[in-house]
Amino acid sequence: MNELRQRTTYVQSIPIVALTGEIDMMSSAPVTSRLAELLGRKPPALVVDLREVRFFGSEGIRALVTTQTQADELGVKFGVVSDTRIVLRPLEMTAVDQVLHLFADVDDAVTALRG
């Protein structure tokens, strides 16, 4: 069983949640909860970094769509960082890439979302 690790850092008061491991049915609930908790603090933006994710399926997609919906309701900008096919391909196949703000690296996300 793979453990999904989360690490939250801050860049210019924007929380960056870096995930490492597999996002699946067993691991998605804590991720969704953590992202909702951070959104509840109404930061200027929220970024989730998926560059170290090794498995990303429907539960990962659901977590991102849920977070995007909550962010929109709260007026918080939300961005997703990934440069891997493991994450990008499922997002493209489901057209969720059209709903999310996707970035190749954290610096690009922070620059785009902080304004």
C-alpha positions, 0 to 999 in steps of 0.5 A: 500500500502506497502512502500519499505524503502532503507537504504545505509551504508558503510562497508570498502567503500562498499555500503550496501543497506538494503531494508525493505518491498515489492519489487513489480512493484511499488517499483522496479524502485527506487531500480534499480535506486539507485543500478545503481547510486551506481554502477556508482561510481565504488565502490570495491563492492556493496551489497544489503541486502534483509533479511527484504523483505516481498514480492519478485516477478518477479520485484525483480528478474529483479532488481537483474539481471539488477544490476548484468549485470551492475556490470559485465559491470563495473567490480564491484563485486555484492552480495545479502544477504538473509536468507529467503525463501521469497527471496531465493525460487523465485531465486532458481525456476528461476535459478537466484541463479546460476547467483548471489553471495548469502550470508547469512549475510553482513559480509560474503558478505563483506569478500568475495567481497572485495578481 
